[in-house]
Amino acid sequence: MRIITVVPYNAAWSDEFRKIKDELVPALSETALAIEHVGSTSVPGLFAKPIIDIDIVIDMRDFGVVQKRLAGLGYTHVGDLGIPGREAFKYEDKPHLMEHHLCVCDKNADELKRHIALRNFLRGNNEYRDKYSQIKQAMAIKYPHDIDNYILGKQPVILEIYEKCGLDTSYKNSQP
């Protein structure tokens, strides 16, 4: 059983993101509008699970091409996992890269907007960055084997940030 681990920010995470991005860019340069480092590892000073979250931004009309190219890199499409506008991919046997979550998002997807808004808000607001760090640590201790309750426990802070960003707070789960 996997243990949820939340650790202090590591400056090497941005380099690890670049390594993954460098592997993706040659295959996606014609279709990806952006490759975004999102999630807690993208926010300096924020405690995080040591897993890089990546959103590949595309026009969804290009999804078939992107899916084939990602398959060529060893990624398997696993569907939207219940979150519209985002398609998740898994991989095996990439020991040269840090563990990561890879999603393809439509350029107009609400999920993408939430990821970018949360990241940018936390990068610019140390008070909320620290508040979010504290709740993440507390939830990891309280629910070390229960990712669903870990996520639910963080939700009030995330929804508060969404509200401050002018985003819809009726949406309840924004995890890659």
C-alpha positions as CSV (number, residue, x, y, z in Angstrom):
1,M,0.0,0.0,0.0
2,R,1.4,3.4,-1.0
3,I,1.9,6.0,1.7
4,I,1.0,9.6,0.9
5,T,4.2,11.6,1.5
6,V,4.3,15.4,1.6
7,V,7.8,16.9,1.7
8,P,9.4,20.4,1.7
9,Y,9.8,22.1,-1.6
10,N,12.8,20.9,-3.6
11,A,14.4,23.4,-6.1
12,A,15.4,20.4,-8.3
13,W,11.7,19.8,-9.2
14,S,11.9,22.5,-11.8
15,D,14.9,20.8,-13.4
16,E,13.0,17.4,-13.3
17,F,10.0,19.1,-15.0
18,R,12.4,20.3,-17.8
19,K,13.8,16.8,-18.3
20,I,10.3,15.5,-18.8
21,K,9.4,18.4,-21.0
22,D,12.5,17.9,-23.1
23,E,11.4,14.4,-23.8
24,L,7.9,15.5,-24.8
25,V,8.7,18.5,-27.0
26,P,10.2,16.7,-30.1
27,A,7.1,14.6,-30.4
28,L,4.6,17.3,-29.7
29,S,6.2,20.5,-31.1
30,E,3.6,20.7,-33.9
31,T,0.5,20.2,-31.7
32,A,1.2,21.3,-28.1
33,L,0.4,25.0,-27.5
34,A,2.2,24.8,-24.1
35,I,3.6,22.2,-21.7
36,E,2.8,23.5,-18.2
37,H,4.3,22.5,-14.9
38,V,1.3,22.6,-12.5
39,G,0.6,21.2,-9.1
40,S,2.4,21.8,-5.9
41,T,5.9,20.9,-7.2
42,S,5.6,24.0,-9.5
43,V,5.3,26.4,-6.5
44,P,8.6,27.4,-4.8
45,G,8.3,27.0,-1.1
46,L,5.2,24.8,-1.2
47,F,5.2,21.4,0.5
48,A,4.2,18.7,-2.0
49,K,4.0,15.0,-2.8
50,P,7.2,14.5,-4.9
51,I,5.3,13.9,-8.2
52,I,5.6,16.3,-11.1
53,D,2.2,17.3,-12.5
54,I,2.2,18.3,-16.2
55,D,-0.6,19.6,-18.4
56,I,0.0,19.5,-22.2
57,V,-2.2,22.2,-23.6
58,I,-3.7,21.5,-27.1
59,D,-6.7,22.2,-29.3
60,M,-8.7,19.0,-28.7
61,R,-9.1,18.6,-32.5
62,D,-5.5,17.4,-32.4
63,F,-6.1,14.9,-29.6
64,G,-5.8,11.8,-31.9
65,V,-2.4,12.9,-33.1
66,V,-1.2,13.8,-29.6
67,Q,-2.4,10.4,-28.3
68,K,-0.5,8.5,-31.0
69,R,2.7,10.6,-30.4
70,L,2.5,10.1,-26.6
71,A,2.0,6.3,-27.2
72,G,5.2,6.4,-29.2
73,L,6.9,7.8,-26.1
74,G,5.5,5.0,-23.9
75,Y,2.4,6.8,-22.5
76,T,-1.0,5.0,-22.4
77,H,-4.3,7.0,-22.4
78,V,-6.5,6.2,-19.4
79,G,-9.4,8.5,-20.1
80,D,-10.6,11.7,-18.4
81,L,-10.9,10.0,-14.9
82,G,-14.1,11.8,-14.4
83,I,-12.8,15.3,-15.1
84,P,-14.0,16.8,-18.3
85,G,-11.6,18.7,-20.6
86,R,-8.6,16.7,-19.3
87,E,-7.3,13.3,-20.6
88,A,-4.9,11.4,-18.4
89,F,-1.9,9.2,-19.4
90,K,0.1,6.7,-17.5
91,Y,3.5,5.2,-18.2
92,E,5.8,2.4,-17.2
93,D,9.5,2.0,-17.3
94,K,10.8,5.6,-17.2
95,P,13.4,5.3,-14.5
96,H,15.4,8.2,-16.0
97,L,12.5,10.6,-15.2
98,M,11.0,11.7,-11.9
99,E,7.6,10.2,-11.2
100,H,5.0,12.4,-12.9
101,H,1.3,12.7,-13.8
102,L,0.7,13.6,-17.4
103,C,-2.5,15.1,-18.7
104,V,-3.6,16.6,-22.0
105,C,-6.0,19.5,-21.6
106,D,-8.0,21.5,-24.1
107,K,-6.8,25.1,-24.3
108,N,-10.2,26.3,-23.1
109,A,-10.8,23.6,-20.4
110,D,-12.0,24.7,-17.0
111,E,-9.6,22.2,-15.4
112,L,-6.6,23.8,-17.1
113,K,-7.8,27.3,-15.9
114,R,-8.0,26.0,-12.4
115,H,-4.5,24.4,-12.4
116,I,-2.9,27.6,-13.8
117,A,-4.9,29.9,-11.5
118,L,-4.0,27.9,-8.4
119,R,-0.3,27.7,-9.3
120,N,0.0,31.4,-10.1
121,F,-1.9,32.4,-7.0
122,L,0.2,30.3,-4.7
123,R,3.4,31.5,-6.4
124,G,2.4,35.1,-5.6
125,N,0.9,34.6,-2.1
126,N,3.2,33.3,0.6
127,E,0.4,33.4,3.2
128,Y,-1.8,31.0,1.2
129,R,1.2,29.0,0.1
130,D,2.0,28.3,3.7
131,K,-1.6,27.7,4.6
132,Y,-1.9,25.1,1.8
133,S,1.4,23.5,2.9
134,Q,0.1,23.1,6.4
135,I,-3.2,21.5,5.3
136,K,-1.3,19.1,2.9
137,Q,1.0,18.0,5.7
138,A,-1.9,17.5,8.2
139,M,-3.9,15.5,5.7
140,A,-1.0,13.3,4.8
141,I,-0.5,12.5,8.5
142,K,-4.3,12.0,9.1
143,Y,-4.9,9.9,5.9
144,P,-1.5,8.3,5.0
145,H,-3.2,5.6,2.9
146,D,-6.4,7.3,1.7
147,I,-5.9,9.6,-1.3
148,D,-9.6,10.4,-1.5
149,N,-9.8,11.8,2.1
150,Y,-6.4,13.5,1.6
151,I,-7.9,15.4,-1.4
152,L,-11.2,16.1,0.4
153,G,-9.3,17.5,3.4
154,K,-7.4,20.0,1.2
155,Q,-10.5,21.0,-0.6
156,P,-11.6,24.0,1.6
157,V,-8.3,25.8,1.1
158,I,-8.4,25.1,-2.7
159,L,-12.0,26.3,-3.0
160,E,-11.1,29.5,-1.0
161,I,-8.2,30.1,-3.5
162,Y,-10.5,29.5,-6.4
163,E,-12.9,32.1,-5.0
164,K,-10.1,34.6,-4.6
165,C,-9.2,33.9,-8.3
166,G,-12.8,34.5,-9.4
167,L,-13.3,30.8,-10.4
168,D,-16.4,28.7,-9.9
169,T,-16.2,27.1,-6.5
170,S,-19.0,24.6,-7.2
171,Y,-16.4,22.2,-8.7
172,K,-15.2,19.9,-6.0
173,N,-12.1,18.0,-7.2
174,S,-9.2,19.3,-9.2
175,Q,-6.5,16.7,-9.0
176,P,-4.4,15.6,-11.9
